[in-house]
Amino acid sequence: FNRLLKVMKQSLIDIDLAIRGFIVMSETLDKMYLKMQNNQVPDNWTKVAYPSLKPLSSWFKDLIERVQFMDDWLKGGNPQSYWLPGMFFPQGFMTGVLQTHARQYRIAIDELAFSFQYLEQEGKEDIEEKPEDGVYIYGLFMDGARWDRENNIITDQFPTIMFDKLPVIWFKPVKDYKPDPEQYHAPLYKTSVRAGVLSTTGQSTNFIIHVATESKENPSVWVTRAAALLCMLND
């Protein structure tokens, strides 16, 4: 985030000087000016930023919320619940949670995997204390289906409502965890593009983890409907 903010600050100073004629309007600054006029995130920002499909206006608002979340975490210590979509590299956070659990209980990290529980709490304001193990995650969305809060299962979407905001989910490390084949293991993506490329760490730049979700239907039903979890929407 510091690198992104540094690039943004310097480029905004430069484009202000270029518009007023104090420095030459380079090709990079010219493209940046056109992108901002069209409410798009400039290319020189996206190169050092996190994946996002938002227009510039909502992207900037989202950035402020992300930086505020990180600032609160840094100054106030570990929060009671975590805004996974607000992180630059959520995969690294997932690995860190497993490492912390492995050290605490002296278990080999290779023997750990996440189990998942959808809670009644809808957001961070409803969480009163941290879980004994694992982390509470909020701010996710479901695409291609919705979460039935009465029956605690994945079910069909409501008409005209494309995305369903999910309640808090408990990501709990479990030793020798064996997924239930009757659950739908919904893929969690950063953006709705879903596609991604492998990063230098060997992990996808977009896919994060499969989240086991209770279902009355056969999991193949939700595979066919391409039901998935998203960290952010496009607006």
N, C-alpha and C positions, 0 to 999 in steps of 0.2 A: 504494500500500500504506500509506503514511503517513496518507493521508486516511481510509482504511478503519479502521486501527488507532485513530485519534483518535476516530472516531465510536463504535467499539466500547467504548473505555475510558470515554468520557463517559457513554454510555447505561447501562453497567453500574454506574457510580457512582450515577447518578440512580435506577435501579430499586432499588438497595440502600437508598437513602435513602427512596424511596417506600414500600417494603415495611415499613420501620421507622417510617413515619409522619412523617418530617421534612419531606417535600415532598409536593405533590399528585400522585397517580397519574394522569398524563395519559392521553389515548386512545392515544398512541404507545407509552407505556410499558406500558399494559395489553395491547395487541396483542403487544408484544414478550414479555411474561411468558407469555401463552398459547402463543405460538409455541415458546418454549424448553421449556415443559412437554410439548409434543408432538414434541420433538426436530426442530424445523424452524428454519431460519435466519430470524431476524426481518427484517421488511420494511425497517426503517430501516437494516439492514446491507446487504441485497441491493441497495438503491438506489445504493450507492457501491462495490459489490463486483463481481467478475468473474462471468460466467455459470457457474452450477453447479447440479446437480440432487441433490447429496449431502444427506443428513440432517445435522442440526447437529453430531452427534458426530464424524462422519468429515470434515465440512466444516472443523471447527476444527483437526483434526489436519492436514488438507491445507494449511490456511492457514499453520500453523507451518512446514511443510516449504517452502512457497513463500517465506516471509519469510527463512528460513535460507538458501535458495538465493541470493536477492538479496543478503543480507548477505555471504555468502562471495564473491560476484561483486564487490561493491563494495570489500571490504577486501583480497581476494586477487588481483584482476585477472581478466582474461578466462579462463574455465575451458577445459579441453581439449574438453569437450562441453557442450551446452546442454540444459536441461530445458525444452523449448518449452511443455509444458502448465503449467508453473509461472509463466508470464508473464501479466501483466494484459492486454496487447494484442500477441499474437504477430504480427499482420500488420505492425505497426510494426517489429518485430525483423527480419522477412523483408526489408522494404524497406531497413533499415539494413545488412544483410549485402550486398545488391546495391550500395548506395552505397559501402561500403568497398571492394568489389572494383573498382567503376568508377573510383574515385579512384586506387587502387593501380596499375591498368593503363591509366589514362587512356582509358577507354572510356565512351561515352554510356550512361547507365543504361537508356535505352529499348531498347538493343540486347542487354541481358542478360536471361536467364531461368535458372531452376534446372533442373539435371539431378539425378537421384536414384540413389543406389546403396545397396542394403541390405547391411550389413556382417555379418561373422561374430560380432562382439562383441555381447554381449547387453545390457550396461549401461555406465554411466559408469566403473565400477571397472575395466573391461576396456580402456579407452582410455588409451594411454600417452603420446601426443603429439597436438598439434593438426594438422589437415590444412593443407596449404600454401595451398589456396584453399577458400573456403566454410566450413561448420560441420558438426560432428557433432551430431545431434539424437537424444535418447533419451526414453523414457517414453510412447511412442504405443501405441495399441491398434488392432486391426483388428476390424471388426464385419461380419458377413455372409460372412466368408471367413477364411482363416488364411494365414500365410506358411510355405511349405514350405522348411525350412532346408537340406534335402538337395539339392533341385533348384533352389533360388532362384527360385521362382515362387509366385504366388498360387494357392491351391487350396481345396477344400472344407473346411468346419469339421469338427472331430472331434465325434462325438455328445455331447450334453449340455454342450458347451463353447461358450458364446455368443461370448466375446471372446478374442482371441489377443494377448498382449503381444508387441510387435514388437522386433526387435533394433535396434541403432543404425543410423540412416540418414544418409548423407552428402548434404547439400544443397550442391551445387556450382554456382556461377554460370558460365554458358557464354555466349559471344557468339554471336548468331544461332542459338540453339538451336532445332532443329526436332523436336518430339515424334514418337516412333515410333508410327504408327497401330495397330501390333499390340500395343502395351502398353496396359494398363488404367490410365487416369488417375483414380486413386482420390481422391475429395474428402476433405479433412481438415477436421474440425469440432471445435469446442471441446467441445460436449456432444452427447449422443445425440439430442437434439431435432432437430438438423440444421437446422431452420428458423432464420432470423435476419432482422433488419431492417437497413436501411442506416444507418450511423452518420454523424456530421457529416463524417467523412473520405471518405465515399463508398464505404466498404468494409462488408461484412456484419459484424454483431456476432457471428456464429457460424462462418461459413465462413472458412477461412484460405487454402488453396492446393490445387491438384490435384497429387498425388504419382504420378509415372509408375512403374508396377509391372509387372514381367515376368509374362507369362501364356502358357500353352499354349493356353488357350481364347480364342475371339473375345471382345474386350472387352465386347460386348453381353451376354454371359452374366453378367458381374459387374454390369453396369448393371441387368439384370433382377432380380438378387438383392440389389440395393441395397448392395453391398459398399462400405465406407467406412472411413476412419481416424478415430479419436477421440483427443482429448487426455485425456479422463478418463471414468471409469465413474460409475455412479449410486450406488454403495454406498460 
